[in-house]
Amino acid sequence: MSDQPPPNPIAAGTRIGHVHLKVADLDRALGFYCGVLGFQLMQRLGDQAAFISAGGYHHHIGLNTWESKGGHPPPPGTTGLFHTAILYPSRAALADALYRLLQAGIQLDGASDHGVSEALYLHDPDHNGVELYRDRPEAEWPRKPDGTLSMFTHRLDLDDLLRQREG
């Protein structure tokens, strides 16, 4: 693979709009995503699907049981989604997410400072990987002398993060 950009790169404003997750139990998934993380239920289709968002958007996350009702997570060694990354607008908002997880007794799999971002790693009730993170301002991103990114993985100080929580 070349280090050169493709001749016709994708438009810079392109974003990932939403993710759709297969879950075994819709109520259990809503309990986590709405009850713990605080997403808002926008629409529900019985026990088959639900669409949830932050801030009233039509949906950031779709949850469905169409192929997975009562199912089990895929075994290790199979392909699939590694994690869904949920971007928080500020360090204080990420701190609030950490507080919500602690209050709900949800264990983290990890917490990392990547230089460009700070991230919390965990699994939802269906064992889907979840990353909760906030980006640092681009001017603070670590860079090599040639201007390319110099990301790293260091331990994130959770006590310091919690001190940033507003309210």
Stockholm file with secondary structure:
# STOCKHOLM 1.0

chainA/1-167         MSDQPPPNPIAAGTRIGHVHLKVADLDRALGFYCGVLGFQLMQRLGDQAAFISAGGYHHHIGLNTWESKGGHPPPPGTTGLFHTAILYPSRAALADALYRLLQAGIQLDGASDHGVSEALYLHDPDHNGVELYRDRPEAEWPRKPDGTLSMFTHRLDLDDLLRQREG
#=GR chainA/1-167 SS CCSSCCSSCCCTTCCCCCEEEECSCHHHHHIIIIIISCCEEEEEETTTEEEEESTTCSCSEEEECTTTTTCCCCCTTCCSCCCEEEEESSHHHHHHHHHHHHHTTCCCSEEEECSSEEEEEEECTTCCEEEEEEECCGGGSCBCTTSCBCCCCEECCHHHHHHTCCC
#=GC SS_cons         CCSSCCSSCCCTTCCCCCEEEECSCHHHHHIIIIIISCCEEEEEETTTEEEEESTTCSCSEEEECTTTTTCCCCCTTCCSCCCEEEEESSHHHHHHHHHHHHHTTCCCSEEEECSSEEEEEEECTTCCEEEEEEECCGGGSCBCTTSCBCCCCEECCHHHHHHTCCC
//
